[in-house]
Amino acid sequence: VKNKMELAVGIAVGSSIQIAIFCVPLLVVTAWALGIELSLNFQPFETGVLLVTVMLVGFTILNGESSWLIGAMLIVAYCSLAAAFFVHKDPPGLPRPPSLPPSYLCLVLSCVACVT
């Protein structure tokens, strides 16, 4: 299995997609069953972060090669996004559901995607 970059990338990206596709409906149904309002109405910040992460993964796997420096840059990017979610406040004019804002859902999904 050594030096099989295409296989490793396929497994990592494929499992991330499978978990994201499974987790989102599961969270929505669970919130519905518990009576929690869960909105998937992502605000511009969450949408932008999702776009940046998709582009980052795309550029990372584009040439099919990897090094420790690319891995270190991905870890720094992940920590930067986590810090951005920690300090982010939505403008007061944007509507938000009263419980479980989508930014937490987006952060959870990005954590799950990075772990897998």
NORURSUL-V448752 format. One record per backbone hydrogen bond with DSSP energy under -0.5 kcal/mol. CO is the residue of the C=O (numbers start at 0). NH is the residue of the N-H. E is the energy in kcal/mol with one decimal. If there is no record, write none. Layout:
BEGIN
<<CO,NH,E> <CO,NH,E>>
END
This chain:
BEGIN
<<0,3,-0.9> <2,4,-0.5> <3,7,-2.2> <4,8,-2.7> <5,9,-2.2> <6,10,-2.3> <7,11,-2.5> <8,12,-2.8> <9,13,-2.0> <10,14,-2.4> <11,15,-1.8> <12,16,-2.2> <13,17,-2.2> <14,18,-2.3> <15,19,-2.4> <16,20,-2.6> <17,21,-1.7> <18,22,-3.4> <19,23,-1.9> <20,24,-0.7> <21,25,-1.6> <22,26,-2.9> <23,27,-2.2> <24,28,-2.6> <25,29,-2.5> <26,30,-2.5> <27,31,-2.3> <28,32,-2.5> <29,33,-1.9> <30,34,-0.6> <30,35,-2.8> <31,34,-0.7> <35,37,-0.7> <36,38,-0.6> <39,41,-1.5> <42,46,-2.3> <43,47,-2.6> <44,48,-2.3> <45,49,-2.2> <46,50,-2.3> <47,51,-2.6> <48,52,-2.5> <49,53,-2.1> <50,54,-2.4> <51,55,-2.5> <52,56,-2.3> <53,57,-2.4> <54,58,-2.7> <55,59,-1.9> <56,60,-2.2> <66,70,-1.8> <67,71,-2.4> <68,72,-2.4> <69,73,-2.1> <70,74,-2.0> <71,75,-2.3> <72,76,-2.4> <73,77,-2.4> <74,78,-2.4> <75,79,-2.3> <76,80,-2.3> <77,81,-2.3> <78,82,-2.3> <79,83,-2.3> <80,84,-2.3> <81,85,-1.7> <82,86,-1.9> <83,87,-1.2> <90,93,-1.5> <100,103,-1.3> <100,104,-1.0> <101,105,-3.0> <102,106,-2.2> <103,107,-2.6> <104,108,-2.6> <105,109,-2.3> <106,110,-2.2> <107,111,-2.5> <108,112,-2.4> <109,113,-2.3> <110,114,-2.3> <111,115,-1.9>>
END
